[in-house]
Amino acid sequence: MAVKIDKLTKDMVGIVGKEHAIGDLASRIVFAQDPQNFDLEDHNIPYVVVRPSTAEEVSQILKYANKEKINVHTHGSGSSFAGLARPKVNCILLDTRRMNKIEVFPERGFFEVGPGAHLAEVEKELAKYNAMLPINLGSQLIASIGGAVSVNTSGHMVDAAIGKPGDFVLGLEVVLPTGKILQTGSESPRRPAGIELTKLFIGSEGLLDIKTKIRMRLVPLSAFQNIVVYYDHVDGILDTVMEMYKQCIPAPVFYEFLDEKSAKIGFQAVGLPEPAGPVSMIRISNVSKAGSDELSKEFLEFLKVGRPAEIKLVTDNKEWTKLWTARAEFANYLFRGGLTWWSEISTRADKLKEAFHEVEALAKDLKSYKNPEFYSYGHIGAPTIHARVFWPTKDISVEDRKAIGLEWRTKTEEINIKYHGCGGEVGLTAGRINSFIRKKYGEGYYEILVKLKNLFDPEGILNKGNLEGWT
């Protein structure tokens, strides 16, 4: 049955108000986009964009959608690199930005926040209470906390040092696809043991629920020391990370790297002298300054195992900001110069070096489009490699773009599987469901996910296409 957009928009106005039901085509196109290199198609464009402010309004929208058999797609900040943010079908697009209230309860040991709050906003508010946010994404200024918890990504932060956001979530308020509102978890600092639905909704990637409130434990703000290390060859960085795990050395909270070509672009972008080779940036943290100082001394000594050209303790905040920005902004500067495809390689720790050189060789042997440049960077201490192929032109046909993206994704996921890894940052459904989950875990695993989805979403209206797989 054809959807009458004017009537749908009017009905949404009745739920969220006139200024929060957006029907003009330009706005609908903007909300349909994501960072993918695929062009937007008609079926990606939502019928209407709605901005609810409460769980009750979300519930009404979902009940309406179930009754009218209209799909609903959730939208935080649209910054997902795995295709989660882009609608796969025409739909009601539910934007969470208005649900951005932050309340800190230091006497209770937790804070509560709406899903639409940007991570940087939460981070700034928590700092007033000597607390930190255990999430740090490259898109920290715009990424929403609802999306981060729904993917369960810690971003730059090394899992072995800080864990995942879900390790700090005490409870949730969620709206099921049917419109039912649930409260989960506890207000005690001790989370429930045993079977408990909070754990199911964390990392569910929008398949099972829409989060309308998140309760997280307050984490004490750490003291830290920053280190930059310069190398002649990327193998020095890879060897160091592998040895860190082998020796059970306490992992830094941040452990980033730029390969030689990436470092040149990143350093040039922020006005730093061009390095001769690859670079790693490391943050050592501890609850006390004395502890941080001691750990950094030990780690500075340990870093010699990788035969670096130079190791430097960075005490100047301005210098560290430039170094960190070089890492954070490299990809943005690369993207401006041509077409680039990205992939995430997270391997078993002892296979890091093998996997790195295999993906490096893969870039030279693509069948879909010849002679790309290869760049690598990422959260190497996690260990995660971001591998990019790049062509210094954007004049590549839609068909070729799709072919390149599919080949690069499929073949790099095969490396993840071969080296016993996963996707630790951007989620596993949408663009990765067929190339990774079904191949690594098998059809029985996928069938359970489908049955679970059908249990929570019997009409199949919420974020349609993400579990089915999309390219």
C-alpha angles and dihedrals in degrees: 000000000000115000115234101220096197092054092044091051091048091051090050090050086058089059105037104017132256099283092050099052106074119194107162114116097233092057092045090053092050092053091049094061132091136171093278119119091231116111117243116260131198094257091058093062115096122228091229139353116228128191111199120188102199142038088247092059091047088051092052092050092051094046089051091048092051092050094048095037093236121149122241125207122193120223128192110163100323093237099125115130094199099065096260095122099054118085112239094199137025106279152136103289110214111205114198098196096109090058093074106121116141120201122178120200106187093173088058096043097238146079131218124214140175117244094246097062113114115241092238090054091052092045092052093049094048092051088067087065096045089255133126135213111240091217128081119173130176085241093050093137094058109016115107124232091227090061093045092053092042089056092033093224126160091187113199093006115102111242092217089058105038109008125219129309089253089065088068101040112109098180148336143219107217137173114218119222088257091060097255114141117222133188116206139182130012145291090223117100086236110078121221117272123223128018109001130156097224088075091053095052094046106090093007091129094221094299097114108024151356112244114223100171133019125198115200134178116251110250116204114248108252132224112235149185125211125218132187121196127193122205139188092218136018090238088075090063094044092049091050095052092047091049091048090061094040092054093040091237111175105263119238116244089238123030111165134165143191121200118229097274094041092049092054092054095043095047092046090051093059098037099254122141111270111260120230093229145352122329136207126202118203135185119198114198138184136165090253133043091232090053092048091049092050094046092048091052090052093047093047088057092045092052090069087077089079095054096237122192091225138001119198133183104217111214098161110090093205091054092048091049090055092048092048091046090052088059095041097045101039094094093048091055092046092050091057091060101056147310118329135177122202134206137178120227115188112172141177105281096246092050097053097105095045092049093048094054092043093055089044089055091044091061090061093053106049114145099198098061127003136234106011122172115244124226129175134188138134148105094333094169091060080050101249130140120198105207120195133186114202138191118191092232138067092202095105121125123251090246092052092047090055092046093050093047094048094047094046093047094045096047096043090049087054087058090051090053095043092053095044096250139130141197108284101175121030104034134258109249130075104033095016104043096095100029095048121007098046093043097045101039103023137233094292089061092048092048090056090053090051092049091048090051091049091050093056097032109032093170092047094228103133119091092335114200098031095092093035091058129248138210 
